[in-house]
Each structure stands twice: as structure tokens, then as C-alpha cells.
Amino acid sequence: MNTALTIAGSDSSGGAGIQADIKTMTMNGVYAMSAITSLTAQNTVGVTGIYNVTPEFLAQELDAVFSDIRPDAVKIGMLSDAGLIRVSGEKLQQYGAKHIVLDPVMVATSGARLLAEEAVTVLVKVLLPLAELVTPNIPEAEVLSGGSIKSKEDMERAAETIAAHYGCHVLLKGGHSVSDANDFLYEQGKGRWFKGERIENPNTHGTGCTLSSAIAANLAKGYSLEDSVGRAKEYLSGALSAMLDLGAGSGPMNHAFALTGKFSD
């Protein structure tokens, strides 16, 4: 069985972070493992507390995984400080990790900064060069490319700039203000648009985590990057289309929308 590792924070409400990653990887047919970077007290309304693990403990988690069940792909999500970012990079290099998908959680879609400037600098220097694919949203791509993104043409230029500067492939995620649900993949000097299905569902908690985890799962199974992105977007559309409605805020998706079998009834 193919395997995948997620390095990310825990979401106590189950819609994003480690919980969304494990559900997504499982539903996409791989054995999911985790290295937890932080615990969060959160629900669909907001985050009320964050408790980070130490870099030393994260190193122990990564040693435990790689020394026993080697992952075929790695997804990296929220790393809340520079120390955690550095140790992740060191261990991924030490073990020669392959198929690294980095969801650079730096800036919320609203524009709010989620990482301190020092941590962003370390993230860019340490992890982007290791990544096979980076999956920024529009505000994150503006930080990484150093330019404003207001159109589809701007998205294409930004993706090319990021790829050239950091040596990774780029999936730049569109937003309603720029390119609706359409994403742009820039790989080896070539670009391709992936048209997304517009789904009127306000419950979108964890969509970025889910997309990046589904891509990693498909890379772990041996699919090409282009096919992995296409399959991941199709899975995400299915999870949103299931119209799960939980909680008082922006709720989670139904990651198990396609689950069938004796024990799922």
C-alpha cells in the first residue's frame, strides 16, 4: 500500500489541518501518517488557542515515521514558527523525502498575515526549494512573487516567477476576485489551467488542506503531477457538492462523500 505523511497542525473540529489531511489521504487510497506541529482549540467560528510542539519533538516524530514506514509523498501544512520550519527541512533532507507538496500557509484569503515575517523568510529559504509543488492562494503568491495579482494573466506571471526563483512547480489557486475556482499549474516551463466547478456552498473550512493532501496522495500512488492535480480537484468538488452543514460558522466538507461498504452504513 502506498503511504503519505502530513506535517501540519491539529484542528480539534476536524475540518482542516491533520484531521482533514488524514481523511483525504485515506479516501484517496493511501495509508496516512502524521507529524503534528501544533494543537489548536478551534471550531467553525474561530481559533481560541494554539499550543506548539517543540522543534525537538517534531524531529522525533519525523524520525519515528521515516525510520519505520517511509512515506511515498509528504504534504506540509501549517508550521507556526521558524524553528519548526527549520527542523522540518533538515529532516526531509536527511531522509531524502520525495514528492513534497507544500501548502504555504502564510496569508489568509482575507489578507490577514498568519506567520511572522521571520518565519516567512525561513519558510521561503528552507522549504520551497525542497518542494515538488507549492500551492499558494492569491495573497501568498503575491508575497512569493513580489507582485500584485489582479487578473488571470497576473496569475500566470506570478506562477512562472515563483517557479523560476525557487525551483519548484506551482499550483496557484484562484479566488472569487480573480479566477473563481480555476487554478493555474506551472510545471517545467509549461502552464495549464484547471477549471474548477463553482459550487454554492459556504462551508469551505479546510479546502486548501484537502486539495494539497489529495495531490500528495495521488503522487504517492504514482500519478503524474498534472493528473494528481486533476484528480485532487475532482475529489474536492465532490466533497463540497455533498453539502455537509455542521457548526455555526464556515463548516467542514464531507471528506467521506464517496465512502461505501459494509462498515460505512
Secondary structure, DSSP 4 states (H G I P E B T S, - for coil): --EEEEEEEEETTSSSHHHHHHHHHHHTTSEEEEEEEEEEEE-SS-EEEEEEPPHHHHHHHHHHHHTTS--SEEEE----SHHHHHHHHHHHHHTT--SEEE----B-TTS-B-S-HHHHHHHHHHTGGG-SEE---HHHHHHHHTS---SHHHHHHHHHHHHHHHSSEEEEEP-TTTTTT-EEEEETTEEEEEPPP----S--BTHHHHHHHHHHHHHHTT--HHHHHHHHHHHHHHHHHT----SSSS-B--TTTT--SGGG-
